[in-house]
């Protein structure tokens, strides 16, 4: 299978390290970044090993996106101070309140701000 060359550019114009992705991973990543609801279908011609490569690439991307999302949630909660809108955080993160609170506690943010303040 021929790999697809992907080059990303940072907002300041610097090119990031390019990488070679399977065509399916490249299509899935493009669909995710452009908010395209149509999930690409893996080509029937892909072998088992090609599909394993795609699964491994997608799994690495998901792991990185999850970590970045957690960091962003904690940063947003810190930036909002004691009045951060956690309901809005949960909606934006598309996660239930219990998971949001576990993430916040992981980053040292109190789940219950009333008891954390000594009230």
C-alpha positions as CSV (number, residue, x, y, z in Angstrom):
1,X,0.0,0.0,0.0
2,X,1.2,3.5,-0.9
3,X,1.4,5.9,2.1
4,X,0.0,9.4,1.9
5,X,2.4,12.3,2.8
6,X,0.9,14.7,5.3
7,X,2.4,18.0,6.2
8,X,0.8,20.2,8.8
9,X,1.6,23.9,9.3
10,X,1.5,25.7,12.6
11,X,-0.3,29.0,12.9
12,X,3.0,30.9,12.8
13,X,3.8,29.3,9.4
14,X,6.4,26.8,10.5
15,X,6.0,23.4,9.0
16,X,5.7,20.5,11.4
17,X,7.4,17.2,11.0
18,X,5.6,15.5,8.0
19,X,4.5,12.0,8.4
20,X,3.4,9.1,6.2
21,X,-0.1,7.9,6.8
22,X,-2.2,5.2,5.3
23,X,-4.8,6.6,2.9
24,X,-7.6,5.6,5.2
25,X,-6.0,7.3,8.2
26,X,-5.4,10.4,6.1
27,X,-9.1,10.4,5.0
28,X,-10.3,9.9,8.5
29,X,-8.1,12.7,9.9
30,X,-9.2,15.1,7.2
31,X,-12.9,14.2,7.8
32,X,-12.4,14.8,11.6
33,X,-10.6,18.1,11.2
34,X,-13.1,19.5,8.7
35,X,-16.1,18.3,10.7
36,X,-17.2,16.0,7.8
37,X,-19.8,13.7,9.2
38,X,-19.3,11.1,6.5
39,X,-16.9,8.5,7.9
40,X,-14.5,7.2,5.2
41,X,-14.8,3.5,4.3
42,X,-11.6,1.5,4.2
43,X,-10.8,0.4,0.7
44,X,-11.7,-3.2,0.0
45,X,-8.3,-3.7,-1.6
46,X,-6.5,-3.1,1.8
47,X,-4.9,-6.2,3.2
48,X,-5.1,-7.2,6.8
49,X,-1.7,-5.7,7.5
50,X,-2.7,-2.4,5.9
51,X,-5.8,-2.3,8.1
52,X,-3.7,-3.0,11.2
53,X,-1.4,-0.1,10.2
54,X,-4.5,2.2,9.9
55,X,-5.8,1.0,13.3
56,X,-2.4,1.6,15.0
57,X,-2.2,5.1,13.4
58,X,-5.8,6.0,14.5
59,X,-5.2,4.7,18.0
60,X,-2.1,6.8,18.4
61,X,-4.0,9.9,17.1
62,X,-6.9,9.2,19.5
63,X,-4.5,8.9,22.4
64,X,-2.9,12.2,21.6
65,X,-6.3,13.9,21.1
66,X,-7.6,12.6,24.4
67,X,-4.5,14.0,26.2
68,X,-4.8,17.3,24.5
69,X,-8.5,17.5,25.3
70,X,-7.8,16.8,29.0
71,X,-5.2,19.5,29.1
72,X,-7.6,22.0,27.4
73,X,-10.4,21.1,29.9
74,X,-8.1,21.7,32.9
75,X,-6.8,24.9,31.4
76,X,-10.3,26.2,30.7
77,X,-11.4,25.4,34.2
78,X,-8.3,27.3,35.6
79,X,-8.9,30.2,33.3
80,X,-12.6,30.5,34.4
81,X,-11.6,30.6,38.1
82,X,-14.2,29.8,40.7
83,X,-17.0,30.6,38.3
84,X,-15.9,28.4,35.4
85,X,-19.0,27.1,33.6
86,X,-18.5,23.4,34.0
87,X,-21.7,22.5,32.3
88,X,-20.4,24.3,29.2
89,X,-17.1,22.4,29.6
90,X,-18.9,19.1,29.7
91,X,-21.0,20.0,26.6
92,X,-18.0,21.2,24.6
93,X,-16.1,18.0,25.6
94,X,-19.1,15.8,24.9
95,X,-18.7,13.9,28.2
96,X,-20.8,13.3,31.3
97,X,-20.3,15.3,34.4
98,X,-18.7,12.3,36.3
99,X,-16.0,11.9,33.7
100,X,-15.4,15.7,33.5
101,X,-14.9,15.8,37.3
102,X,-12.5,12.8,37.2
103,X,-10.4,14.7,34.6
104,X,-10.5,17.9,36.6
105,X,-9.4,16.0,39.8
106,X,-6.6,14.4,37.8
107,X,-5.2,17.9,37.1
108,X,-5.6,19.1,40.7
109,X,-8.9,20.9,40.1
110,X,-11.6,20.2,42.8
111,X,-14.7,18.4,41.6
112,X,-16.8,20.2,44.2
113,X,-15.7,23.8,44.5
114,X,-17.9,24.5,47.5
115,X,-16.2,22.0,49.8
116,X,-12.8,22.8,48.3
117,X,-13.3,26.4,49.4
118,X,-14.0,25.4,52.9
119,X,-17.7,26.2,52.7
